[in-house]
Amino acid sequence: MMNNATALKNAYQHFAEVAAPYLHLKDAAHYEEALGLIETLMSETGDSPEDPLNGLIDLLAQAIAEYENQIDDLAAFEAESREGPADVALLRLLMAQHGLGVADFPEIGDKSLVSRILSGSRNLTKQHIQRLAERFGISAGMFFEGD
């Protein structure tokens, strides 16, 4: 029993070392390699649903999907952050990072005022910015970056 446990542990550790860059994709090079690996593995699998390579293909497919979703989210965020003034972009970022809605900013006022600020029909005041900076522990200057 102990030999089986040791052998399994060693096999898993080796797998984890080799597979880690492809199961947690961090860059385009590993993404492209993972796509190629799936293509190769799919050509080598049999028609049987019990083929052990199917589990590996599923793991790689999940990692690819997560990477693609991350890329889409980053691209959307970058495009959104370039639109409009820096203070509104930072307010949107704070909302996204902290899971906040328009009703969650007593520093600004009611949700209709927050909505008007986000739409660009109203501006954050100096007092709003000071209160937000204090609440989130950031420099008030961050609301003016890039302006």
C-alpha positions in Angstrom: 0.0 0.0 0.0 2.8 2.4 0.9 4.6 1.8 -2.4 1.4 2.6 -4.3 1.0 5.9 -2.4 4.6 6.8 -3.0 4.4 6.0 -6.7 1.1 7.9 -7.1 2.6 10.9 -5.2 5.7 10.9 -7.4 3.6 10.6 -10.6 1.4 13.5 -9.5 4.3 15.7 -8.6 5.9 15.1 -11.9 2.6 15.8 -13.7 2.0 19.0 -11.7 5.5 20.3 -12.6 5.1 19.6 -16.3 1.4 20.7 -16.6 1.4 23.8 -14.4 2.3 26.3 -17.1 -0.6 24.9 -19.2 -3.2 24.5 -16.5 -2.8 28.1 -15.2 -2.1 30.1 -18.4 -0.4 33.4 -17.7 0.8 34.4 -21.2 0.1 34.1 -24.9 3.0 31.7 -25.5 1.6 29.1 -23.1 -1.9 29.7 -24.4 -0.8 28.9 -28.0 1.1 25.8 -26.7 -2.0 24.7 -24.8 -4.1 25.0 -28.0 -1.6 22.9 -29.9 -1.5 20.3 -27.1 -5.3 19.9 -27.2 -5.1 19.4 -31.0 -2.4 16.8 -30.6 -4.2 15.0 -27.8 -7.5 15.0 -29.6 -5.9 13.3 -32.5 -4.5 10.6 -30.2 -7.6 9.8 -28.2 -9.8 6.9 -29.1 -13.6 7.1 -29.4 -14.0 5.7 -25.9 -15.2 8.2 -23.3 -13.0 6.4 -20.7 -9.8 7.3 -22.6 -7.6 8.9 -19.9 -6.5 11.6 -22.3 -10.1 13.0 -22.2 -9.5 14.2 -18.6 -6.3 16.0 -19.6 -8.1 17.6 -22.6 -10.8 18.8 -20.3 -8.3 20.4 -17.9 -6.5 22.1 -20.8 -9.8 23.3 -22.3 -10.8 24.8 -18.9 -7.5 26.6 -18.6 -7.9 28.0 -22.2 -11.4 29.2 -21.5 -10.3 30.9 -18.3 -7.4 32.6 -20.1 -9.7 33.8 -22.9 -12.2 35.1 -20.5 -9.5 37.0 -18.6 -8.2 38.5 -21.9 -11.8 39.6 -22.8 -12.4 41.1 -19.4 -9.0 43.0 -19.5 -9.7 44.3 -23.0 -13.1 45.5 -22.0 -11.8 47.1 -18.8 -9.0 48.8 -20.7 -11.4 50.2 -23.3 -13.8 51.4 -20.7 -11.1 53.0 -18.6 -9.9 55.1 -21.6 -13.4 56.5 -22.1 -14.2 59.5 -20.0 -12.4 61.3 -17.3 -10.0 59.6 -14.9 -12.2 60.2 -11.8 -15.1 58.3 -13.4 -12.8 55.5 -14.6 -11.4 55.2 -11.0 -14.9 55.2 -9.6 -15.9 52.4 -12.0 -12.7 50.4 -11.0 -13.5 50.8 -7.3 -17.1 49.6 -8.0 -15.8 46.5 -9.9 -13.1 45.6 -7.4 -15.4 45.9 -4.4 -18.6 44.6 -6.0 -20.4 47.9 -5.3 -23.4 49.4 -7.0 -24.7 52.9 -7.4 -26.4 52.8 -4.0 -23.2 51.9 -2.1 -21.6 55.4 -2.1 -22.8 57.5 0.9 -19.6 59.6 0.3 -21.2 60.9 -2.9 -24.9 60.8 -2.2 -28.0 59.0 -3.4 -27.9 56.5 -6.3 -29.3 58.9 -8.8 -26.4 61.3 -8.2 -23.9 58.4 -8.6 -25.6 57.4 -11.8 -25.4 60.9 -13.2 -21.7 61.0 -12.3 -21.1 57.7 -14.0 -23.0 58.9 -17.1 -21.0 62.1 -17.3 -23.8 64.5 -16.6 -22.4 65.4 -13.2 -18.9 65.6 -11.8 -17.3 64.4 -8.6 -16.7 67.3 -6.3 -13.6 67.9 -4.2 -15.5 66.7 -1.1 -16.6 63.5 -2.9 -13.0 62.7 -3.9 -11.6 63.4 -0.5 -14.2 61.0 1.1 -13.7 58.3 -1.5 -9.9 58.5 -1.1 -10.3 58.2 2.7 -12.8 55.2 2.4 -10.6 53.2 0.0 -7.2 54.2 1.4 -6.0 55.8 -1.8 -4.5 59.1 -2.8 -7.0 61.7 -3.9 -4.5 62.4 -6.7 -5.4 59.1 -8.4 -8.8 60.7 -9.4 -6.8 63.1 -11.6 -4.2 60.8 -13.2 -4.1 61.2 -16.9 -6.3 64.4 -17.0 
